[in-house]
Amino acid sequence: MDTQELIAIECDFIKKMLIQKNKDYGDSAINPTQIFSSADKSELINVRIDDKLSRIKNRTTKKTFDEDTILDLIGYLILKRVAEKHVCGGNIHAEQNNI
């Protein structure tokens, strides 16, 4: 299997994971309930990204690899882009045409 196929497989996996979590937990990343926080959705996602990066930084050994944390980080980075697209009116296709 070549690199491009592996990239496609990983991206498909992340896509399925994010869609399933969105179904399981609701749209809380993009439409937070804001019971305790009034921060905007992008800033709330930044906090979650910081938490994941802190977990990676503070792991007990360099050999410890928490795949769930890495997958969550990738997911939150994608959700950050999605949140920003919501703010900009959802114009994702214009950006995709530039690839």
N, C-alpha and C positions, 0 to 999 in steps of 0.2 A: 504494500500500500504506500502511495507516495504522500508527500507533505500536503498537497492540495486536498486530497481525499480525507486525510486526518483532520485538516482544518474544517472541512464540511461536516464531518461526523461530530466534532466537538461543538461546533456552532449549532447543529441540530439538537444535540443533547441539552445545551444551555437554553435554547428556545423552549424545548419541551418542559424543562425544569421550571422556568419562569412562568410559563402559562399554567402549569399545574399548581404552583405555589399561589398564583393569582386567584385560581379557582378555590383553592383550599382556604386561603386567608383573606380573601376579598382584595379589593384594590387599595389596600392600606398604604402602600408606598406612594402612589400617585394621588390618591384622595384620602389623606389621613383624617382620623376623627378629630384630632386636635383638642382632646379633652384637657390635657395638661400643658400642651405647648401650642403657641401661636406662630411658631416659625413656619416659613413657607416650605412647600414640599421638597424643593431642591436642597434646602439647608438641612432638613430632616434626613434626607438620603446621605448628605455629607457626613452627618453624625454617625450613621450606620457604617459608612465606609471607614471613618476614623476608628470605630470600634473593631472592625475586622483587621485593619492594618496594625492596630495595637496588639491584637491577639497574635498576629503573625510575628511581630517584633519581639514580643515577650514570651514566645514559646520556650520551653525549658531546655531543649537542645536543638542544635542546628539540624540534626537528622530527623527531628519530629516534623512530620508533614501532615497537616490537617486538611485533607482534601475538601471537606465540607466548608471550611473557612475560605479556602481559595475559590470554590464555586460560588459561595455567597458574595464574595468580593466582586467577582466577575458579574454576577447578577445585579448587584447594586450599581456598578458602573454603567451597565446597560440601562437600568431603571433611571439613572440620573439623566442619560441622554433622552429617554422617553419623556421624563418630566419636563425637560427643557423644550422638547418638541410641543408638548401641551401648551406651554407658555407662548410659544411662537406660532400657534395655530395649527400645529401638526404637519408642517410641510416637510415631510421626510423624503418624498420623491425627488425634490429638486436636488438634494444632497446626493442621493443615490445615483442620479444621472451624471454626476461628476466623477464617478469611479471609473 
